[in-house]
Amino acid sequence: MLRVVLSVIVVLSCIAVSFHAKPASADDWPQFLGPNRDAKAASSATITPWSKGGPKVLWTADTGPGFGGASIVDGKVFILDRVSDEGDVLRVFDLRSGNELWKYAYDAEGTARFHGSRSTPTIDGDMIFTVGMKGNVHCISRKTRKAVWKKNLSTDWKAGDLKWDYAQSPLVFKDKVILTPTSGETPVLVALNKATGDVVWSAEKPNLSDKYNADYYASPNLRTVCGVTGVMQITNNEVTFVNPENGRTIWKYTGYDIKFAIPSPTVLPATDGGNSNMIFITGGYDDGSVMIKVVKDFSGYKIEELWRPNTKGIPDGCQVHPAIYHDGYLYANINENSKFSRRNRERGGLACLDPKTGKILWRTGGDPFFSRGSVILVGKHLVIQEGEEGTIHLIDPNPKAYKELARAKVLQANGGKAWAPLAFADGVLICRDQNQMKAVQLGKQLSAK
C-alpha cells in the first residue's frame, strides 16, 4: 500500500501562509494541450533560438514512469505522477526553482501496459481535477491541499475493455467538469458538478461496429463549429459534438474508424460567414486521417468528406498528438505504426499539408523522424520533442520547406518513450521522459511570480 499522510505538506519559507485562488492568466498553460486545448501557447509567448550550447535547463525533477503532461498556473507546475504499482500522486513544483511545494497522493493499485501516468491535471481557480490510470477522478483544493470529492470511472460507470487503462484529461466548462467513461455501454461523455462531483448530464452511448470495439483514449475538447460551441469527442467509430449545457448531440460524423482513438480532431477557422468549418481527424494504427467539412444551414448540419492523405498507398496519420493549424497550413507528426520500420520511415516524420487538397507539401521522413513526440506552437515557432532520442527541435513553420532553427539534447529518453505532451508558460518549456521532468528556458519571462 502507498503510505502517505495527506496533511503533510512541504512548504518553503518563501511561500506565504495565505492562498488566493484566481483564474489562470492568458499566459498560463492550465490544462492538457494549453489554454485552448489546441497545442498552442498564449499569443504573447515567444521563443528565442538558442546557441549551439543549447537552451538553459532550469531544473530537473525525478519522476515515475509515464506519459502524463504538466500544467502551469500562477508560477507553479502540476503533474500527476505514478508511484510504482501502488498509487498516483499529484505533485506541485515551483516553476523557477523546481522545488517541490506540496503533493497529494492516494492508493490506486494495479499495473498496465506502458505503465505509468498518462493524463494532465486541469487547473480551474482553487480546484485541480485529475484522472488517474485506474480511473480515479479527484477534485483537489489548492488551498487545503485535500480532496473535495472523488469518483472512479471504472466503478461509477461500467469499465470498458481498455488496453492501456484510462488516459484522458478532464475538461472544465463553466460549473461542470466533463469526462468520458470510455465504454461501449456507457455515455460518450458525462458532466459532473465541479463543486460536488454529482452527475449533471450524460450524453448518448457511442456507436459500435463490427470493425472496432469501444477502446479509446481521447480527451474531450471544447470547440466552436458553425458558430455553435460544443464538446467534441472522438471514439473508435465516430466524432460526436454535444451541447455542453445538457449533453444532447448536436451532430455526429460516422465516416471514420480508428482502432484506438487518441488525438483530438483539429478544427480549422470558420468560413462562409461562420456557417462552415473544416475538421481534420487523425489517428495511428494505419487507419490514417480524413478532412471533413461541416456546414450549417436552415435544414441543419451537413457533413462532407473532402480528402484522405496517404503515401504510396499507406495512410498518413498522427498516432498520439494532434495536428496543428497555423497560417493556412496543417503541421502533423506522421507516425503510423507501419512507418516505424526502417524502410518506411521516409514516409513519416513531421509533414506540412495543404488543408484544401490534402497534398503533403513536405515531410522530414526519417531525418528527423520524431517518433511519437509532442508538437506545440509557441508564437511563430513549432517546438517538437523527438520521441525516441529526447531532443528538442525549434522549427520555423513554412509551407515551402522544413526549416529547423535549432535542436538540443535535453532528455535522456531511456527506453525511447519521450511521448508526453509538452507545456509552455512564462518562457519555460516543461518536458519529460520515463525518468525525469525538466524545465527549459526558451523565452523571455513575462511575469515576476
C-alpha positions in Angstrom: 0.0 0.0 0.0 1.1 3.5 -0.7 1.7 5.1 2.7 1.2 8.9 2.6 -0.2 11.3 5.1 -2.2 13.8 3.1 -1.9 16.5 5.7 1.9 16.5 5.4 2.9 19.4 3.2 6.3 20.6 2.2 6.2 24.4 2.4 9.1 26.7 1.5 9.8 29.6 3.8 9.2 32.0 1.0 5.7 30.8 0.4 3.0 32.9 2.1 0.6 31.2 4.5 -2.5 32.6 2.8 -3.7 31.4 -0.5 -5.7 33.4 -3.0 -7.2 31.3 -5.8 -7.6 33.1 -9.1 -8.4 32.1 -12.7 -5.5 31.1 -14.9 -4.0 34.0 -16.7 -3.8 34.2 -20.5 -0.1 33.3 -20.3 -0.6 30.1 -18.3 -0.9 26.5 -19.5 -3.7 25.4 -17.3 -4.7 22.1 -18.9 -3.9 19.4 -21.5 -2.6 21.0 -24.7 -2.7 24.5 -23.3 -5.1 27.4 -22.8 -7.5 26.3 -25.6 -6.5 22.6 -25.8 -5.1 23.1 -29.3 -1.4 22.7 -28.6 -0.8 26.4 -28.9 0.7 28.7 -26.2 -0.6 32.1 -25.4 -0.4 34.6 -28.2 2.1 36.7 -26.2 4.5 33.8 -25.9 7.7 33.9 -27.9 10.9 31.8 -28.3 14.5 32.9 -29.0 16.6 30.4 -30.9 19.3 29.1 -28.7 23.0 28.9 -29.3 25.0 25.8 -30.1 25.4 25.1 -26.4 21.6 24.5 -26.1 19.0 26.2 -24.0 19.3 26.7 -20.3 17.9 23.9 -18.2 16.5 25.5 -15.0 15.9 22.3 -13.1 15.4 18.6 -13.2 12.9 16.5 -11.1 12.9 12.7 -10.9 9.6 11.1 -11.8 8.0 7.8 -12.0 7.4 6.2 -15.5 4.7 7.6 -17.6 3.3 9.8 -20.4 1.3 12.4 -18.4 2.0 16.1 -19.2 2.2 19.2 -17.0 0.0 22.1 -16.4 1.5 25.5 -15.5 -0.5 28.1 -13.5 0.5 31.0 -11.3 4.2 30.1 -11.4 3.6 26.5 -10.4 3.9 23.2 -12.3 1.3 20.5 -11.7 1.8 16.8 -12.8 0.0 13.6 -11.9 2.8 11.1 -11.2 2.6 7.4 -10.7 4.3 5.6 -7.7 5.3 2.0 -8.8 2.1 -0.2 -8.8 0.7 1.4 -5.7 -0.9 4.7 -6.5 -1.0 8.2 -8.0 0.4 11.4 -6.6 -0.3 15.0 -7.7 3.0 16.9 -7.4 3.3 20.7 -7.4 6.6 22.4 -8.2 7.8 26.0 -8.3 8.3 26.9 -12.0 11.5 28.8 -11.5 13.4 26.8 -8.8 11.9 23.3 -9.3 11.3 23.0 -5.5 8.5 20.6 -4.8 6.0 22.7 -2.9 3.4 20.0 -1.9 1.8 16.8 -3.0 -1.4 14.8 -2.7 -1.3 11.0 -3.0 -3.8 8.2 -3.0 -3.9 4.4 -3.3 -4.7 3.0 -6.8 -3.1 -0.4 -7.1 -2.5 -2.1 -10.4 -0.3 -2.3 -13.5 -0.9 -1.6 -17.1 0.7 -2.0 -20.5 3.0 1.0 -21.0 2.8 1.6 -17.2 2.8 5.0 -15.6 0.9 8.3 -15.6 -1.0 9.2 -18.7 -3.0 12.4 -18.1 -2.6 16.1 -17.4 -4.2 17.9 -14.5 -6.7 20.6 -15.2 -6.5 23.8 -13.1 -9.6 25.9 -12.5 -9.2 28.6 -9.8 -8.8 26.8 -6.5 -9.7 23.4 -8.0 -7.4 20.8 -9.5 -9.0 18.0 -11.5 -7.2 14.8 -12.2 -7.8 11.4 -13.8 -5.6 8.5 -12.8 -4.5 5.4 -14.7 -7.1 3.3 -12.9 -9.9 5.7 -13.4 -9.7 7.6 -10.1 -11.1 11.1 -10.6 -10.2 13.7 -8.0 -11.1 17.3 -7.3 -8.3 18.7 -5.1 -8.3 22.1 -3.4 -5.2 24.2 -3.9 -6.0 26.0 -0.7 -6.5 23.0 1.7 -4.5 20.5 -0.5 -7.1 17.9 0.2 -9.7 16.2 -1.9 -13.0 18.0 -2.3 -14.7 15.0 -3.9 -13.8 11.7 -5.6 -15.2 9.5 -8.4 -14.0 6.4 -10.3 -14.7 5.9 -14.0 -14.3 2.1 -13.7 -16.8 1.7 -10.8 -19.2 4.6 -11.0 -19.7 3.6 -14.7 -19.1 0.2 -16.2 -15.5 -0.2 -17.1 -14.6 -0.8 -20.7 -12.1 -3.2 -22.1 -9.2 -0.7 -22.1 -5.9 -2.0 -23.4 -4.0 0.9 -21.8 -6.3 1.8 -18.9 -7.5 5.4 -18.6 -5.6 8.1 -20.5 -7.7 11.2 -20.5 -7.5 14.7 -19.1 -10.7 16.4 -17.6 -12.3 19.3 -19.3 -13.9 22.2 -17.4 -16.8 24.1 -18.8 -18.4 26.8 -16.5 -19.6 24.9 -13.4 -19.0 21.4 -14.9 -16.1 19.0 -15.3 -16.5 16.8 -18.4 -15.1 13.3 -18.7 -15.5 10.2 -20.9 -16.2 6.8 -19.4 -14.7 5.0 -22.5 -17.0 2.0 -22.6 -19.4 0.9 -25.3 -22.1 0.6 -22.7 -21.7 4.0 -21.0 -22.2 7.6 -22.3 -19.7 9.1 -24.7 -19.4 12.0 -22.2 -20.6 12.8 -18.7 -20.7 16.2 -17.0 -20.2 16.4 -13.2 -20.9 19.4 -11.0 -17.3 20.6 -10.4 -18.1 21.6 -6.8 -19.7 18.4 -5.7 -18.9 15.7 -8.3 -22.7 15.0 -8.8 -23.7 13.9 -12.3 -25.3 16.8 -14.2 -25.9 15.2 -17.6 -25.0 12.1 -19.6 -24.6 12.1 -23.3 -25.8 9.2 -25.5 -23.8 6.0 -25.8 -21.2 5.6 -28.6 -22.0 3.7 -31.8 -20.3 0.3 -32.0 -19.3 -1.5 -35.2 -18.1 -4.9 -36.2 -14.7 -3.5 -37.0 -13.7 -1.9 -33.7 -14.9 -2.0 -30.1 -15.1 0.9 -27.7 -11.5 1.3 -26.7 -10.5 5.0 -26.9 -8.2 7.4 -25.1 -9.0 10.9 -26.4 -9.8 13.8 -24.1 -12.9 15.9 -24.7 -12.4 19.3 -26.2 -14.5 22.5 -26.2 -14.8 23.8 -29.8 -16.9 26.2 -31.9 -18.2 24.7 -35.2 -20.5 26.7 -37.5 -20.8 29.4 -34.7 -22.0 26.8 -32.1 -19.9 25.9 -29.1 -19.9 22.3 -28.1 -17.9 19.5 -26.7 -16.1 17.3 -29.3 -15.1 13.8 -28.6 -13.7 11.1 -30.9 -14.4 7.4 -30.3 -13.5 4.4 -32.4 -16.3 4.9 -34.9 -17.5 8.5 -34.7 -16.8 12.1 -33.8 -19.6 13.4 -31.6 -20.4 17.1 -31.0 -22.6 17.7 -28.0 -24.2 20.7 -26.2 -22.1 21.4 -23.1 -25.1 22.6 -21.2 -27.2 19.4 -21.4 -25.2 16.8 -23.2 -27.5 16.5 -26.2 -26.0 15.6 -29.5 -25.7 18.5 -32.0 -24.2 16.4 -34.8 -22.0 13.3 -35.3 -19.7 12.0 -38.0 -19.5 8.2 -38.5 -17.3 8.0 -41.6 -14.0 7.4 -39.8 -13.0 4.3 -37.9 -9.9 4.1 -35.8 -8.6 1.1 -33.8 -7.6 3.3 -30.8 -8.7 6.9 -30.8 -6.1 9.2 -29.1 -5.6 12.6 -30.8 -8.4 15.2 -30.8 -9.6 16.5 -34.1 -8.3 19.8 -35.3 -10.9 22.4 -36.1 -9.9 24.9 -38.8 -11.2 28.5 -38.8 -14.8 29.1 -39.9 -15.6 30.2 -43.4 -18.8 31.1 -45.2 -19.7 33.8 -42.7 -19.2 31.3 -39.8 -21.5 28.7 -41.2 -18.8 26.2 -42.2 -15.8 24.6 -40.7 -13.2 22.1 -41.9 -12.1 19.5 -39.3 -9.0 17.3 -39.6 -9.5 13.9 -37.9 -6.4 11.7 -37.4 -5.1 8.7 -35.7 -2.5 5.9 -35.7 -2.6 2.2 -36.3 -2.7 2.6 -40.1 -6.2 3.9 -40.0 -5.0 7.3 -41.4 -6.8 10.6 -41.4 -9.7 12.4 -43.0 -10.6 16.0 -43.6 -14.4 16.7 -43.4 -16.4 19.9 -43.9 -19.4 20.7 -41.6 -21.9 23.1 -42.9 -24.9 24.6 -41.1 -28.0 25.9 -43.0 -31.7 26.2 -42.4 -32.2 22.5 -42.6 -29.5 21.6 -40.0 -26.0 20.2 -40.4 -24.4 18.6 -43.5 -21.1 16.8 -43.3 -18.9 16.2 -46.4 -15.7 14.2 -46.7 -13.0 16.2 -48.6 -9.9 14.0 -48.7 -7.8 11.3 -47.0 -4.0 11.6 -47.1 -1.8 8.6 -48.0 1.7 8.0 -49.3 2.2 5.1 -51.8 -1.0 3.5 -50.6 -0.1 3.8 -46.9 -2.4 6.0 -44.8 -0.9 9.1 -43.1 -1.9 9.8 -39.5 -0.8 11.1 -36.1 -0.9 8.4 -33.5 -0.7 10.4 -30.3 -0.6 14.1 -30.7 -3.0 16.3 -32.8 -2.1 18.2 -35.9 -1.7 22.0 -35.6 -3.2 24.5 -37.9 -1.1 27.6 -38.5 -1.2 30.4 -41.1 -3.2 28.4 -43.6 -1.5 25.0 -43.3 -1.6 21.9 -41.2 1.6 20.6 -39.4 1.3 17.0 -38.4 3.7 14.4 -36.9 3.0 11.5 -39.2 3.8 8.3 -37.3 1.5 5.4 -38.3 2.6 2.1 -36.9 3.8 0.9 -40.3 6.2 3.8 -40.6 8.3 2.7 -37.7 10.1 0.1 -39.7 13.4 1.5 -41.0 12.4 1.1 -44.6 9.2 3.0 -44.1 10.5 5.9 -42.1 10.9 8.1 -45.1 7.1 8.1 -45.3 6.7 9.5 -41.8 8.1 12.5 -39.8 6.8 16.0 -39.5 4.7 17.0 -42.5 3.1 20.1 -43.9 -0.3 19.6 -45.5 -2.4 21.8 -47.7 -5.8 21.7 -45.9 -7.7 22.4 -49.1 -6.4 19.5 -51.1 -4.6 17.1 -48.6 -1.4 17.4 -50.6 1.7 16.9 -48.5 4.0 19.8 -49.3 7.0 18.4 -47.5 7.9 15.8 -44.8 11.0 15.1 -42.8 10.8 11.4 -43.3 13.3 9.5 -41.2 15.6 12.5 -40.5 14.3 13.6 -38.1 11.6 11.0 -37.7 10.2 12.5 -34.4 8.6 9.2 -33.4 5.6 9.8 -31.1 7.0 13.1 -29.8 4.8 16.1 -28.9 4.4 19.1 -31.1 3.3 22.6 -29.9 3.2 26.1 -31.3 4.8 28.9 -29.4 4.4 32.3 -31.1 5.7 31.8 -34.6 7.7 28.6 -33.9 6.9 24.9 -33.6 8.6 23.2 -30.7 8.9 19.4 -31.2 10.1 16.8 -28.7 11.7 13.9 -30.6 10.1 10.8 -29.0 13.0 8.4 -29.2 16.1 10.5 -28.6 14.7 13.2 -26.3 16.0 16.1 -28.4 14.0 19.4 -28.6 13.7 20.9 -32.0 12.8 24.5 -32.9 11.1 24.8 -36.3 10.1 27.7 -38.5 6.7 26.6 -39.8 7.0 27.3 -43.5 4.9 25.6 -46.3 7.8 25.8 -48.7 10.3 23.6 -46.8 11.3 22.1 -43.5 13.3 24.8 -41.7 14.9 23.8 -38.4 16.4 26.7 -36.4 17.9 24.8 -33.6 18.0 21.4 -31.7 19.3 20.3 -28.4 19.6 17.1 -26.4 17.5 17.7 -23.3 16.0 14.4 -22.2 17.7 11.1 -21.6 14.7 9.3 -23.3 15.7 6.0 -21.7 13.6 3.3 -23.4 12.8 5.6 -26.3 9.4 6.8 -25.0 9.6 10.5 -24.5 6.0 10.9 -25.7 4.4 13.2 -23.0 2.7 16.4 -24.2 4.8 19.5 -23.8 3.8 22.5 -21.8 4.9 26.1 -22.1 4.3 29.2 -20.0 6.2 32.3 -18.9 9.1 31.5 -21.2 9.6 28.0 -19.8 9.1 24.6 -21.5 8.2 21.6 -19.4 9.1 18.3 -20.9 9.5 14.7 -19.5 10.5 11.2 -20.3 10.2 8.0 -18.3 12.5 9.1 -15.5 12.7 12.9 -15.3 10.9 16.1 -15.9 12.9 19.2 -17.0 12.2 22.9 -17.1 13.9 24.6 -20.0 14.2 28.4 -20.5 13.2 29.0 -24.1 11.7 32.5 -24.0 11.5 35.7 -22.0 10.0 35.6 -18.5 6.7 37.5 -18.7 6.0 37.8 -15.0 7.6 38.0 -11.7 5.6 35.3 -9.9 
